[in-house]
Amino acid sequence: MTLKCSDIEERDITNAEQLPDRGKRGKETGCRRLARKKNIVELRDEPFLIFDAAEVEKKVKEWKEAMPRVSMFYAVKANSDPVLLQTLAALNVGFECGSKVS
């Protein structure tokens, strides 16, 4: 199961929870707060992924601006989640697949 932070409706969180905390050590990330708020962690027996698609987009754009002549490739074996791969594909990120399964 995959949830993007944007999948959790804004009305379910307070204004303070919408503020980015930049994921600094010792601070809880916005996605983690949202998951706890929605009780996702307690309701699921299977592993799940929550990611902030806006943050992925921001990081990809920063990387491409810093190294415009270098092509970016994502190693699918690192995380083959379909929603994450679709997000990266929409940003014109290439994929490195080490096997037919990937």
C-alpha positions as CSV (number, residue, x, y, z in Angstrom):
1,M,0.0,0.0,0.0
2,T,1.2,3.5,-0.9
3,L,0.0,6.8,0.3
4,K,1.2,10.2,-0.7
5,C,1.0,12.9,1.9
6,S,-1.4,14.7,-0.6
7,D,-3.8,11.7,-0.3
8,I,-4.6,12.6,3.2
9,E,-7.2,15.3,3.1
10,E,-6.2,18.7,4.4
11,R,-9.3,19.1,6.5
12,D,-7.9,16.2,8.6
13,I,-4.9,18.1,9.8
14,T,-4.3,21.4,11.5
15,N,-2.5,24.4,10.0
16,A,0.5,23.6,12.2
17,E,0.7,20.1,10.8
18,Q,0.8,21.5,7.2
19,L,4.0,23.4,7.9
20,P,7.1,21.6,6.5
21,D,9.7,20.7,9.1
22,R,12.3,19.7,6.5
23,G,12.8,16.3,8.1
24,K,15.6,17.4,10.4
25,R,16.9,14.8,12.8
26,G,15.1,14.7,16.1
27,K,11.9,16.1,14.5
28,E,9.0,14.1,13.3
29,T,8.3,14.5,9.5
30,G,5.0,15.8,8.3
31,C,4.2,12.4,6.7
32,R,4.7,10.6,10.0
33,R,2.5,13.0,11.8
34,L,-0.2,12.6,9.2
35,A,0.0,8.8,9.4
36,R,-0.4,8.9,13.1
37,K,-3.2,11.4,12.8
38,K,-5.0,9.0,10.5
39,N,-4.2,6.0,12.6
40,I,-2.8,4.3,9.6
41,V,0.1,2.8,11.6
42,E,-2.3,1.1,14.0
43,L,-4.7,-0.1,11.4
44,R,-2.3,-1.9,9.0
45,D,-0.7,-5.3,9.5
46,E,1.2,-5.1,6.2
47,P,4.1,-2.8,5.4
48,F,3.2,0.5,3.7
49,L,4.9,3.5,2.2
50,I,4.0,7.1,2.7
51,F,6.0,9.7,0.8
52,D,5.7,13.4,0.0
53,A,5.5,13.6,-3.8
54,A,6.1,17.4,-3.6
55,E,9.4,16.7,-1.7
56,V,10.4,14.1,-4.3
57,E,9.7,16.6,-7.1
58,K,11.6,19.3,-5.3
59,K,14.7,17.1,-4.8
60,V,14.7,15.9,-8.4
61,K,14.5,19.5,-9.7
62,E,17.3,20.6,-7.3
63,W,19.4,17.7,-8.6
64,K,18.7,18.5,-12.2
65,E,19.5,22.2,-11.7
66,A,22.8,21.5,-10.0
67,M,23.9,19.0,-12.7
68,P,22.0,19.8,-15.9
69,R,24.2,17.8,-18.2
70,V,23.9,14.6,-16.1
71,S,21.0,12.2,-16.7
72,M,19.3,10.9,-13.5
73,F,18.5,7.2,-13.2
74,Y,16.7,5.6,-10.2
75,A,17.6,2.1,-9.2
76,V,14.3,0.3,-9.2
77,K,15.7,-2.4,-6.8
78,A,15.9,0.4,-4.1
79,N,12.1,0.7,-4.0
80,S,9.9,-0.6,-6.8
81,D,6.7,0.9,-5.4
82,P,4.5,1.7,-8.5
83,V,3.3,5.1,-7.2
84,L,6.9,6.2,-6.5
85,L,8.0,5.0,-9.9
86,Q,5.1,6.9,-11.6
87,T,6.0,10.0,-9.7
88,L,9.7,9.7,-10.9
89,A,8.6,8.9,-14.5
90,A,6.5,12.0,-14.6
91,L,9.6,14.0,-13.7
92,N,11.5,12.4,-16.6
93,V,13.8,10.3,-14.4
94,G,15.3,7.3,-16.1
95,F,15.3,3.8,-14.5
96,E,18.1,1.4,-13.9
97,C,16.8,-2.2,-13.8
98,G,19.2,-5.0,-12.8
99,S,17.0,-7.8,-13.9
100,K,13.8,-8.6,-15.9
101,V,11.9,-8.7,-12.7
102,S,12.8,-5.1,-12.0
